[in-house]
Amino acid sequence: MKALMIAAMQSRSGKTVFSCALMAALQRRGLQVCAFKSGPDYIDPMFHRRVLGIESRNLDLFLQGKAGVQRSFARAEGDIALVEAAMGYYDGINMETRASAWELARVLELPVLLVLRPKGSGITLAAQVRGMLEFRAENRIAGLLLNDCREALAQKLRPVLERECGLPVLGCLPPMPEAGFESRHLGLMTADEIGDFDARMKRLAEQTEQSVDLDRMLSLAEEKPVGTKTTEEKPRVRCRIAVAEDEAFCFRYADSLRALDAAGAELVYFSPLQDRKLPEADGLYLCGGYPELYAEPLSENSRMREDIRQAVADGLPTVAECGGFLYLQESLEGTDGKTYPMCGALPGKGYRTGTLRRFGYLTLEAKEDSLLFRAGESIPAHEFHYWDSTDCGRGLTARKEDGRQWRCGAVSAVRYAAFPHLHFGGELPLAERFVKACEKYADIN
């Protein structure tokens, strides 16, 4: 299997649009494409999944560790794996390169295509690229792509960039506002919310075929010893876990669900928005998402709210992250400014802050044993939300790399409920612990 990373010098360079356009164009050639996203982002993999029809997996060195990332990447199947980078290529934790897309490219030995948005720059763009090449000795950058760039400008920039930087310019995507993706407070709108998504992708793929040298790009991609489909023995089913999945709850890692499946959980999907009752299960997984956008319909589904409240009160093992945590609380302020009753399984009221709260990577420290953690453990996690709560819990200590710390988390032997998102495909056996608790609950009940 060939592999290639799509990166940029900064966010909002059009990496996601171009990555999806490239995936669609390669599919139109009959190639089997698989996708990955560096870092903790949930939304971009939804776009990959919508284009390809298969799961896109996150590769996060902070949340998973080097071994976890390598395990995830080793499951790639097909003709080519495309890895969309996060933020700026060298941007990592706390203004360092640690856990950056660059570090991921080095760990996985990936060649990198650097996407450039040249508006307002001429030869200065070459100086910036030269800086990218010289910033680290092993830069892994193998080619350049001009995005949101008219063909006339691309024709002028191409010889300059190739002469000054020694890298091939593989083409350009012109400005295509009719095919772009809209954004809101947590980033891009989700792919399923874009009504004419397929038409936009068709237009982007056609343009990519016309103005990007796909053959040369494929020649830059390196062969990797992955892509061979292996048959894994199906584990014995030990429990059933109800997994929330709909427009309000859609932030989950594909490899977290895979880890639960591999540990012996039968995953039963349900919609807190549409379904009227909680499915029979031995555990509950409420991932993050956009409950604030759907506060009114979530509240109106009173039977589901009561089912979940009673199940949590009865000791159903539960993992609730960010939006799922807010849903379990007493009430939630919607984007319309009104406050709506939620499940009432936990104290606290969710409210809009207007600013990004506690954004970024952090480490959770456990002082006592609980559903997912053991006393003394440090657990990597990530936060990204504009809503907060009057009661964030006090069961864990959260620490940032810059020295900030605070208490958070409603945790117990049968519960993890907190704002920080977790990845079950990392170094700690979080999935196994969750499944074991669910199995115990099933035996008792």
Stockholm file with secondary structure:
# STOCKHOLM 1.0

chainA/1-445         MKALMIAAMQSRSGKTVFSCALMAALQRRGLQVCAFKSGPDYIDPMFHRRVLGIESRNLDLFLQGKAGVQRSFARAEGDIALVEAAMGYYDGINMETRASAWELARVLELPVLLVLRPKGSGITLAAQVRGMLEFRAENRIAGLLLNDCREALAQKLRPVLERECGLPVLGCLPPMPEAGFESRHLGLMTADEIGDFDARMKRLAEQTEQSVDLDRMLSLAEEKPVGTKTTEEKPRVRCRIAVAEDEAFCFRYADSLRALDAAGAELVYFSPLQDRKLPEADGLYLCGGYPELYAEPLSENSRMREDIRQAVADGLPTVAECGGFLYLQESLEGTDGKTYPMCGALPGKGYRTGTLRRFGYLTLEAKEDSLLFRAGESIPAHEFHYWDSTDCGRGLTARKEDGRQWRCGAVSAVRYAAFPHLHFGGELPLAERFVKACEKYADIN
#=GR chainA/1-445 SS CEEEEEEESSSSSSHHHHHHHHHHHHHHTTCCEEEEEESSCSHHHHHHHHHHSSCCEEECHHHHHHHHHHHHHHTCBSSEEEEECCSSTTCCGGGSSTTSHHHHHHHHTCCEEEEECCTTCSTHHHHHHHHHHHHSSCCCEEEEEEESCCHHHHHHHHHHHHHHHCCCEEEEECCCGGGCCCEETTEECCGGGCTTHHHHHHHHHHHHHHHBCHHHHHHHSEECSCBCCCCCCCCCCCEEEEEECSSSEEECCHHHHHHHHHTTEEEEEECTTTCSSCCSCSEEEECEECGGGGHHHHHHCHHHHHHHHHHHHTTCCEEEETHHHHHHSSEEECTTSCEEECCCSSSCEEEEEEEEEEEEEEEEEESSCCSSCCTTCEEEEEEEEEEEESCCBSSEEEECTTSCEEEEBEEETTEEEESSBCCTTSSSCHHHHHHHHHHHHHHHC
#=GC SS_cons         CEEEEEEESSSSSSHHHHHHHHHHHHHHTTCCEEEEEESSCSHHHHHHHHHHSSCCEEECHHHHHHHHHHHHHHTCBSSEEEEECCSSTTCCGGGSSTTSHHHHHHHHTCCEEEEECCTTCSTHHHHHHHHHHHHSSCCCEEEEEEESCCHHHHHHHHHHHHHHHCCCEEEEECCCGGGCCCEETTEECCGGGCTTHHHHHHHHHHHHHHHBCHHHHHHHSEECSCBCCCCCCCCCCCEEEEEECSSSEEECCHHHHHHHHHTTEEEEEECTTTCSSCCSCSEEEECEECGGGGHHHHHHCHHHHHHHHHHHHTTCCEEEETHHHHHHSSEEECTTSCEEECCCSSSCEEEEEEEEEEEEEEEEEESSCCSSCCTTCEEEEEEEEEEEESCCBSSEEEECTTSCEEEEBEEETTEEEESSBCCTTSSSCHHHHHHHHHHHHHHHC
//
